[in-house]
């Protein structure tokens, strides 16, 4: 065999190896293979913590607290809720931290329902406004409605009006949730403002009228605070620079 034929054989061998490597690569002319629902779900779970850090963190905390409470006895759960209720008694003895810890418990509905509502409402708010403004509206609604309802309860106790409780059970995510939903509707498209907001207000008013509960009154207050937040400087466009 001559040197020329040896070089030709070696060149053909290199071409063959290159052809094998090229065949393993995706053909740019072919459509990309469809991704399955599991792949899309995994991709979504990777993106959400970066895109919605506030919602992801809050949902995680609520889930952990709900999981821990589920493993406690009925007496243990009642004790935990009692010690974390933001009521008049706790305000008077200086347990102001209950204003925040009360928002870490899902109460009144199954835990998964409350957590799903937080993921949907707070997640949408964070997606539209960013973590800072969504968190500000939620905290404003939660703290504002809690202080106003408990302040009213304190006035009732101080003036001797019957029906007031100093050790009321007052925990949950609903004040912040309703305020955020009200702000979303107030800042939403015209149908949301025209129909969605009055419908939510009517539903909350009917519930309060039927039950006359402290939390029901707090929900109406929280809705008003959410609408008030939508008119605040948080959502006013920045002035144009000259």
N, C-alpha and C positions, 0 to 999 in steps of 0.2 A: 504494500500500500504506500502510495506516495504521500509527501507532506501536504500537497494540495488537497488530496482526498481526506486526509486526517483532519485538516482544518475545516473542511466542509462538514464532515461528520460531527465535529465538536460544535460547529455553528448550528447544525440542525438540532443537536441535543439541547443547546441553550434555548433555541426557539421553542422546542417542545416543552421545556420546563417553564418558560415564560407563558406559553399557552395554557399550561395547567394552572398557573397562578392567576392568569387573567380570567379563566372560566369560573373561578371561585368568587369573583367580585360580582356585585349586582349589575345587571345590564341597565345602563342609563336609559335605554329605549323602552324598558318594561315598566309598567306601573308599580309603585311601591306596594309591598304586601300589606293587607289590611291588618290593623292592630285590633286585638280582641278587647272585650270589656274589662278584663282583669288588668291588661296593660294600661288602659286608659285610667282605671281607678288608681293604680300604683303611681302613675304620672301625676294625677291630681293630688294625691296625698303628699307627694314630694313638693309640689308647687304651693299648696295652700299655706303651710307654715311660714314660708317666706313672704307670700302675698298678704296673708291675714294673720300676723303674729299675735295680735290682741285676742281675736276670736279663738284662735287655736289654744292659746294659753289658758283663757278663761274656761273654755270647754273642758280642757284637761283637768283643771282644778275642780270644777263641778263634778266631773266624772269620778275623780279620786275620792272626793268627800261623799258622794252618793254611794260609791262602792264600800267605803269604810262604814258608813251608817247602816248599810244593809247587813253588815256582819255583826252589828251590835244588838243587844236585847231591846225590847220595847222600852224598858225603863232607861237604858243607856241612851237611846235616841231621844227620848223625852227630856232627859237631863241636858244633853248637848244643845237641843233647840232652846230650852229654857235659859241656859247660860249665854246664848248668842242672840237672844231676842233684843232688838233695840227698842225697849219700852221705857216708860217714865222712870221706873225704879232704877234701872241701870244708868240712865242719864243723871239722876240725882246722886248716885253713889260714885259717879266718875268713871263708869265703864263705857267711855265714848267709843272705844274700839269696836263695840258691838254694832255701830253704824256700818262698819265695813264687813265684819264677819257674818252679819246677817245676810249679806248678799252672796254668800258662798254655799247656801243651802237651797235646794229645790224643794219647795213645800206646797202642798195643796193639790198637786198633780203628780202623776208618775214621773220619776226622775228622768226617764228617757224623753218624755214629752217636753219637759222644761229645757233639757239640754239641747234637744233638736230645735226648739224655738229660739234659744240663744244663738245657736249656730246659724240659723236662717236670718234672723233680724239683725243681730250685731254684725254678722258676717257681711250682709248686704250694706250696712252702714259703713263698715270699714272699707269695703271694696269701693264705695262711692266717695267717701270723704277722707279716708286715711285713718290710721290708728288713733292719732291724737284727738281729732274731732269726734270720732265715734265714741272713744272712751270718755271724753268730756261730757257728751250728751247723756251717756248711760249713767255716769256718776252723778251728774247734776240731777237727773230724774230720781235716782235712788236716794240720794241724801236729801234732796229738797222735799220729796214727798214724805219721807220718813220723819224729818224734823217738823214739818207742818202738821202731820197727823198726830204725832206724839206731843207737839206743842198744844194742839187743840185738846188732847186728852189731859194734859197737865192743867189747862185752864178749867176744864170740867171738874177735875179733882179739887182744885183750889176754891172753886165757887160752890162746891157741893152738889153739882148736877148729877143725878143718878145715872148709872150705866157706865161710868168711867172706870177703867182698870189701870192700876199702876204696874201690874205684872203681866201685861198683855203679851200674847204670843205674836211676835212680829218679825218673821224671817222670810226670806225668799228673794227671787230675782225679778219679780213681776213689775216693781216700780220702775226700775231702770229699763226693763224690756218695753213697757208701755210707752215710756217717754221716748225711747229710740224709735219705736214704730210710729208714734205721732209725729216726730220730727221728719221721718222718712216720707210720710204721707203729705205733710205740709210743704215739703220741698219737691215732691214728686210731680208728675204730669197733671194736667188739669182734671182728668177723671178721678185721680187719686185724691186730689184736694176737694173736689166737689162732692164725691160720693163716698170714697173710702174713709175719710176723716170723720164725717158726720155719722157714718155707720158704726165706726168704732166707738165714738162718743155715746151713741144711743145704746149700744150693747152694754157698755160699762155702766151707764146710768140705770138701765133696767136691772142689771145685776145688783147694783147698790140699793135700788128701790125694793127689791125682793128680799135681800138678805140683811141690809142695814149694818153690814160689817165694817170694821175699821179699815181692813185692807181694801174693800170695795170703794170706800171714799178716797183712799190713797191712790187708787188706780185713776180716778177722775182727776185728781190733783196732778198725778204724774203725766197724764195726757196733756193737760194744760201747760205743764212745764216743758214738755217736748215741743209743743207749738211755739212757746215763748223762745226756746232755744233756736228754733228755725229762723227767728227774726233777729237773732243776736249778731254781733260782729263776727262770730265764727264763720258765718256763711255769706258775708257780704264780700263782693268782689274787691280785690285790692285796687286802690286808686291808680290810674294810669300815670306813669312817669313822664315828665316833660322832657 
